[in-house]
Amino acid sequence: MRLESRAWHEGSLGDPMHKLILVLSGHVDVEGGSGGWLVLPNHLIFVPAHRQFNLRMAEPTVVHVVHLDPADCDWRHEGCWVTSASTLAREMIAYALRLEPGSEAGRQLFRTLSHLCRDWFANPRMLFVPAAQSPELRAVVAYVRDNLADATVAGACIAAGLPQRTLHRRCHRELGFGLRTLIREVRIMRAMELLAVRDSPIQAVARDVGFESLPSFTAAFSQRLGVSPREFTRTSRASAGVTV
């Protein structure tokens, strides 16, 4: 199914089929049981069957959605997951949408897609804003998102009303990592969004998300994603049909 929307939301406590979603343009907000993700063009979203989710499309956004039968492959994932889309993935999904519903060719291709998901979503880490459980940690996540350019550990402690050592322990216990990692992850995720959709110099994006210099931003971005900000901008905007 191809979706083009300016305002689309879908949520469920769990569907019987897996969802495989290719983001072609715009961006999609995904919320699962463990957190939220901002998914940019040229990325795949996997929503397992029987898992709670919320999907929201920004305007304008175009996605391809494929429903996969869990019986076609014994691979399972514990929650929603995101990865970059390879050329093979994009071409196979586009071809699947052109096939006659219920045809044998379609069934064979959908089975193949189910098996390939095991490899496509093998990345051990992805960028996300974690779902905090306590009021203190929810206040910290909100503080970081709302004050990204100048967010600090001290500011997070004030937002939570907790001393730094206590908040650090709470962060690790509830989110799985520390305050500085949280700030860096959200900054990189926001930078991905700006680089993909906004025609601004990379240095301006680095400044907007809180990096003091372009070299420090380039180093952090490249280490986290495996590509430089310039290469990410080129591939992301090209996949969305933007000339760079």
C-alpha positions as CSV (number, residue, x, y, z in Angstrom):
1,M,0.0,0.0,0.0
2,R,1.2,3.5,-0.9
3,L,0.3,6.3,1.5
4,E,0.5,10.0,0.7
5,S,-0.7,12.2,3.5
6,R,-0.5,15.6,5.2
7,A,-1.9,14.3,8.5
8,W,-2.0,10.6,9.2
9,H,-2.0,8.7,12.4
10,E,-2.4,5.0,13.1
11,G,-2.1,3.2,16.4
12,S,-2.8,-0.2,17.8
13,L,-2.3,-2.4,20.8
14,G,-1.1,-5.1,18.4
15,D,-2.0,-6.2,14.8
16,P,-1.9,-9.8,13.6
17,M,0.5,-9.0,10.8
18,H,4.0,-7.5,10.7
19,K,4.3,-4.1,9.1
20,L,7.3,-3.2,6.9
21,I,7.2,0.5,6.1
22,L,9.5,2.3,3.7
23,V,9.7,6.1,4.2
24,L,10.1,7.7,0.7
25,S,9.7,11.4,1.7
26,G,8.9,13.5,4.7
27,H,9.2,11.8,8.0
28,V,7.3,9.4,10.4
29,D,7.2,9.5,14.2
30,V,7.1,6.0,15.6
31,E,6.3,5.2,19.2
32,G,6.8,1.7,20.6
33,G,6.8,0.3,24.1
34,S,10.5,1.4,24.6
35,G,10.6,4.8,23.1
36,G,10.1,7.0,20.1
37,W,11.9,7.4,16.8
38,L,11.9,10.1,14.1
39,V,12.2,8.1,10.9
40,L,13.6,10.0,7.9
41,P,13.5,9.2,4.1
42,N,15.3,6.1,2.8
43,H,14.7,4.2,6.1
44,L,12.7,1.1,6.9
45,I,10.4,0.6,9.9
46,F,9.6,-2.9,11.2
47,V,6.5,-3.1,13.5
48,P,6.2,-6.7,14.8
49,A,2.8,-8.4,15.0
50,H,1.0,-8.1,18.4
51,R,3.2,-5.2,19.5
52,Q,1.8,-1.8,20.6
53,F,2.6,1.1,18.3
54,N,1.7,4.6,17.2
55,L,2.7,6.0,13.8
56,R,2.3,9.7,12.8
57,M,3.2,11.1,9.4
58,A,4.3,14.7,9.0
59,E,3.3,16.8,6.0
60,P,3.8,15.9,3.2
61,T,5.0,12.3,3.6
62,V,5.0,9.3,1.3
63,V,5.5,5.8,2.5
64,H,5.1,2.3,1.2
65,V,3.5,-0.3,3.6
66,V,3.8,-4.0,3.3
67,H,2.0,-6.5,5.6
68,L,3.9,-9.7,6.3
69,D,2.5,-12.9,7.7
70,P,4.4,-14.0,10.9
71,A,4.0,-17.6,9.8
72,D,6.3,-17.0,6.8
73,C,9.5,-16.7,8.9
74,D,10.3,-17.8,12.4
75,W,12.3,-14.5,13.0
76,R,10.9,-12.3,15.6
77,H,11.9,-8.9,17.0
78,E,11.1,-7.7,20.5
79,G,9.8,-4.3,19.4
80,C,9.6,-1.7,16.6
81,W,12.9,-1.3,14.8
82,V,14.4,1.1,12.2
83,T,17.2,0.7,9.7
84,S,18.4,2.4,6.5
85,A,16.9,1.0,3.3
86,S,19.1,-0.6,0.8
87,T,18.6,-0.4,-2.9
88,L,17.4,-4.0,-2.9
89,A,14.8,-3.3,-0.2
90,R,13.4,-0.3,-2.0
91,E,13.1,-2.1,-5.3
92,M,11.6,-5.3,-3.8
93,I,9.0,-3.3,-1.9
94,A,8.1,-1.2,-4.9
95,Y,7.7,-4.4,-7.0
96,A,5.6,-6.1,-4.3
97,L,3.1,-3.2,-4.5
98,R,2.6,-3.7,-8.2
99,L,1.7,-7.4,-7.9
100,E,-1.9,-8.7,-8.0
101,P,-3.1,-9.2,-4.4
102,G,-3.3,-12.8,-3.5
103,S,-1.2,-14.0,-6.5
104,E,1.3,-16.8,-6.1
105,A,4.1,-14.5,-7.2
106,G,3.0,-12.0,-4.6
107,R,3.0,-14.6,-1.9
108,Q,6.5,-15.8,-2.8
109,L,7.9,-12.3,-2.8
110,F,6.3,-11.5,0.6
111,R,7.8,-14.7,2.1
112,T,11.2,-13.6,0.7
113,L,10.7,-10.1,2.3
114,S,9.9,-11.8,5.6
115,H,13.2,-13.7,5.6
116,L,15.3,-10.7,4.5
117,C,14.0,-8.7,7.4
118,R,16.3,-10.8,9.6
119,D,19.3,-9.3,7.8
120,W,18.0,-5.8,7.2
121,F,17.2,-5.2,10.8
122,A,20.4,-6.7,12.3
123,N,21.8,-3.4,13.4
124,P,22.4,-3.5,17.2
125,R,21.7,0.2,17.8
126,M,19.5,3.0,16.5
127,L,18.8,6.5,17.3
128,F,15.7,7.0,19.5
129,V,14.2,9.1,22.3
130,P,13.6,6.6,25.1
131,A,10.3,6.2,26.8
132,A,10.9,7.4,30.4
133,Q,8.7,5.8,33.1
134,S,9.1,8.1,36.1
135,P,8.0,11.8,36.2
136,E,11.6,12.8,36.9
137,L,13.0,11.1,33.8
138,R,10.1,12.3,31.6
139,A,11.0,15.8,32.7
140,V,14.6,15.2,31.7
141,V,13.7,13.9,28.2
142,A,11.3,16.9,27.7
143,Y,14.0,19.3,28.9
144,V,16.6,17.9,26.4
145,R,14.2,18.0,23.5
146,D,13.0,21.5,24.3
147,N,16.5,23.0,25.0
148,L,18.6,21.0,22.6
149,A,21.0,23.7,21.6
150,D,22.1,24.4,25.1
151,A,21.0,21.4,27.1
152,T,23.4,20.5,29.9
153,V,23.7,17.8,32.6
154,A,23.2,20.6,35.2
155,G,20.0,21.7,33.5
156,A,18.7,18.2,33.3
157,C,19.3,17.8,37.1
158,I,17.3,21.0,37.7
159,A,14.5,19.8,35.5
160,A,14.3,16.5,37.4
161,G,14.8,18.0,40.8
162,L,17.5,15.5,41.6
163,P,21.3,15.7,42.3
164,Q,23.6,14.6,39.5
165,R,24.8,11.3,41.0
166,T,21.2,10.2,41.8
167,L,19.9,11.2,38.3
168,H,22.8,9.5,36.7
169,R,21.9,6.2,38.4
170,R,18.2,6.7,37.6
171,C,19.1,7.3,34.0
172,H,21.1,4.1,33.7
173,R,18.4,2.1,35.5
174,E,15.4,3.4,33.5
175,L,16.9,4.4,30.1
176,G,19.9,2.1,29.8
177,F,22.5,4.9,29.5
178,G,23.6,8.1,31.1
179,L,22.6,11.7,30.7
180,R,25.4,12.7,28.4
181,T,24.5,9.8,26.1
182,L,20.9,10.9,26.1
183,I,21.8,14.5,25.1
184,R,24.1,13.3,22.3
185,E,21.6,10.8,20.9
186,V,18.8,13.4,20.7
187,R,21.2,15.9,19.2
188,I,22.3,13.5,16.5
189,M,18.7,12.5,15.7
190,R,17.6,16.1,15.4
191,A,20.6,16.8,13.1
192,M,19.5,13.9,10.9
193,E,16.1,15.5,10.5
194,L,17.5,19.0,9.7
195,L,20.1,17.7,7.3
196,A,17.4,15.6,5.4
197,V,14.7,18.2,5.1
198,R,16.2,21.7,5.5
199,D,18.4,23.6,3.0
200,S,20.9,24.9,5.6
201,P,24.7,24.7,5.8
202,I,26.0,21.8,7.9
203,Q,27.7,24.2,10.2
204,A,24.4,25.9,11.0
205,V,22.8,22.6,11.7
206,A,25.7,21.7,14.1
207,R,25.2,24.9,15.9
208,D,21.4,24.5,16.1
209,V,21.7,21.1,17.8
210,G,24.3,22.2,20.3
211,F,27.7,21.4,18.9
212,E,30.4,24.1,19.5
213,S,32.3,23.4,16.3
214,L,31.8,21.8,12.9
215,P,34.7,19.3,13.5
216,S,33.3,18.1,16.8
217,F,29.8,17.6,15.1
218,T,31.3,15.8,12.1
219,A,33.3,13.5,14.3
220,A,30.3,12.7,16.6
221,F,27.9,12.2,13.6
222,S,30.3,10.1,11.6
223,Q,31.2,7.9,14.6
224,R,27.5,7.3,15.5
225,L,26.1,6.7,11.9
226,G,29.1,5.5,10.0
227,V,28.8,8.3,7.4
228,S,29.7,12.0,7.4
229,P,27.0,14.7,7.7
230,R,27.7,15.7,4.0
231,E,27.2,12.2,2.7
232,F,24.1,11.7,4.8
233,T,22.7,14.9,3.4
234,R,23.4,13.9,-0.1
235,T,21.9,10.4,0.1
236,S,18.9,11.4,2.2
237,R,17.8,14.3,0.1
238,A,18.5,12.5,-3.1
239,S,16.2,9.7,-2.0
240,A,13.5,12.3,-1.3
241,G,13.9,13.8,-4.8
242,V,15.7,16.9,-3.7
243,T,18.6,18.2,-5.8
244,V,21.8,18.8,-3.7
